[in-house]
Amino acid sequence: MTSAHPSENEAHEPPHGLEFFYAPPQAISNGFIRIDGDEFVHLSHVMRRTPGDIIGVADGQGTAYTAEVVTVEKRMAVCKVRTHHPMLHESPVRVILAAALLKNPSRYDFLIEKATEIGVSAIIPLITDRTIPRQARTERWQKLALAAMKQSGRCVLPPVHEPVTFPVLMERSASFAAQRWLFHEAAEDSGIIEAGSHMVIIGPEGGFTDGEVALAVKNNCAAIRLGPRRLRSETAAVAATARFLL
């Protein structure tokens, strides 16, 4: 299938206040968008959209659409593309967030939601020496990221990876981003942050161990701090990513 990308239909901004739904690229073809599954339930039963209504659709891969609902059937709606918006509300700066799992699951939910709204490109749950929970809730986190993408009017759905240990992250860190930043309260004050691709690394309650900080520095990560106050991990994740993206 091919996506509908007539250049004459390209626009920078959709109408203000447009409600966004999600449809993957394979559901978009020849100027029409199919919406099914959970998104169809949300469109038809929750938001009660009907033929003639104008909606926003994000494909999660970098394109948003303004579309008109054409038909609403039993299990699927079909919409006609009016305009498309490449990289709608996406930053030219690429930031991957690697954040340690937290003892309170609701705080990690908050972290996923806010980091997605701010504009991160991907999220990597991290297991460190001081991480207490080891259970992944990747499916739930991916759903939270999807909802946050739509709510914030983004068009890129950040993938939420399976958790990795800190040593494994360090082994792979150079492949994720050109510049890696370990936020640590005992580090020197913040350095100069330049454009490009970045990885932001946030520790758990209790922070990183000295051994982890040393391993990060050995793997060319810059250790910096966010200021004089002690922040909760989820607050640090939001503040650090906002520093690059807002």
DAGI-V528753 format. One record per residue. N is the residue number from 0. RES is the residue in three letters. NEAR is the number of other C-alpha atoms within 12 Angstrom. Layout:
BEGIN
((N;RES;NEAR) (N;RES;NEAR))
END
This chain:
BEGIN
((0;MET;13) (1;THR;15) (2;SER;27) (3;ALA;32) (4;HIS;24) (5;PRO;19) (6;SER;14) (7;GLU;12) (8;ASN;20) (9;GLU;22) (10;ALA;22) (11;HIS;21) (12;GLU;24) (13;PRO;31) (14;PRO;21) (15;HIS;13) (16;GLY;15) (17;LEU;24) (18;GLU;31) (19;PHE;38) (20;PHE;45) (21;TYR;46) (22;ALA;40) (23;PRO;30) (24;PRO;29) (25;GLN;19) (26;ALA;27) (27;ILE;33) (28;SER;23) (29;ASN;19) (30;GLY;27) (31;PHE;32) (32;ILE;42) (33;ARG;36) (34;ILE;41) (35;ASP;25) (36;GLY;20) (37;ASP;20) (38;GLU;30) (39;PHE;32) (40;VAL;22) (41;HIS;22) (42;LEU;36) (43;SER;28) (44;HIS;19) (45;VAL;13) (46;MET;16) (47;ARG;19) (48;ARG;30) (49;THR;23) (50;PRO;20) (51;GLY;17) (52;ASP;25) (53;ILE;29) (54;ILE;41) (55;GLY;42) (56;VAL;50) (57;ALA;45) (58;ASP;39) (59;GLY;37) (60;GLN;29) (61;GLY;30) (62;THR;37) (63;ALA;48) (64;TYR;50) (65;THR;42) (66;ALA;40) (67;GLU;29) (68;VAL;32) (69;VAL;25) (70;THR;25) (71;VAL;26) (72;GLU;21) (73;LYS;14) (74;ARG;19) (75;MET;26) (76;ALA;37) (77;VAL;36) (78;CYS;40) (79;LYS;30) (80;VAL;35) (81;ARG;32) (82;THR;32) (83;HIS;37) (84;HIS;36) (85;PRO;32) (86;MET;26) (87;LEU;35) (88;HIS;29) (89;GLU;33) (90;SER;26) (91;PRO;20) (92;VAL;27) (93;ARG;31) (94;VAL;41) (95;ILE;43) (96;LEU;49) (97;ALA;52) (98;ALA;49) (99;ALA;48) (100;LEU;46) (101;LEU;36) (102;LYS;24) (103;ASN;21) (104;PRO;22) (105;SER;17) (106;ARG;25) (107;TYR;39) (108;ASP;32) (109;PHE;26) (110;LEU;40) (111;ILE;51) (112;GLU;34) (113;LYS;34) (114;ALA;46) (115;THR;44) (116;GLU;35) (117;ILE;38) (118;GLY;42) (119;VAL;46) (120;SER;41) (121;ALA;34) (122;ILE;43) (123;ILE;42) (124;PRO;42) (125;LEU;37) (126;ILE;35) (127;THR;36) (128;ASP;24) (129;ARG;24) (130;THR;29) (131;ILE;20) (132;PRO;22) (133;ARG;23) (134;GLN;20) (135;ALA;26) (136;ARG;23) (137;THR;24) (138;GLU;17) (139;ARG;22) (140;TRP;36) (141;GLN;28) (142;LYS;24) (143;LEU;30) (144;ALA;40) (145;LEU;38) (146;ALA;33) (147;ALA;34) (148;MET;41) (149;LYS;36) (150;GLN;28) (151;SER;29) (152;GLY;41) (153;ARG;43) (154;CYS;43) (155;VAL;40) (156;LEU;42) (157;PRO;39) (158;PRO;30) (159;VAL;35) (160;HIS;26) (161;GLU;26) (162;PRO;27) (163;VAL;27) (164;THR;26) (165;PHE;36) (166;PRO;22) (167;VAL;22) (168;LEU;36) (169;MET;32) (170;GLU;18) (171;ARG;22) (172;SER;34) (173;ALA;22) (174;SER;17) (175;PHE;27) (176;ALA;28) (177;ALA;24) (178;GLN;31) (179;ARG;37) (180;TRP;45) (181;LEU;48) (182;PHE;44) (183;HIS;41) (184;GLU;30) (185;ALA;22) (186;ALA;24) (187;GLU;16) (188;ASP;18) (189;SER;21) (190;GLY;19) (191;ILE;12) (192;ILE;22) (193;GLU;18) (194;ALA;17) (195;GLY;19) (196;SER;28) (197;HIS;35) (198;MET;42) (199;VAL;50) (200;ILE;48) (201;ILE;50) (202;GLY;45) (203;PRO;37) (204;GLU;31) (205;GLY;24) (206;GLY;34) (207;PHE;32) (208;THR;22) (209;ASP;19) (210;GLY;16) (211;GLU;30) (212;VAL;32) (213;ALA;21) (214;LEU;24) (215;ALA;35) (216;VAL;23) (217;LYS;19) (218;ASN;26) (219;ASN;22) (220;CYS;31) (221;ALA;30) (222;ALA;34) (223;ILE;29) (224;ARG;30) (225;LEU;32) (226;GLY;19) (227;PRO;14) (228;ARG;13) (229;ARG;18) (230;LEU;24) (231;ARG;29) (232;SER;35) (233;GLU;36) (234;THR;28) (235;ALA;38) (236;ALA;47) (237;VAL;36) (238;ALA;26) (239;ALA;42) (240;THR;42) (241;ALA;25) (242;ARG;27) (243;PHE;32) (244;LEU;31) (245;LEU;19))
END
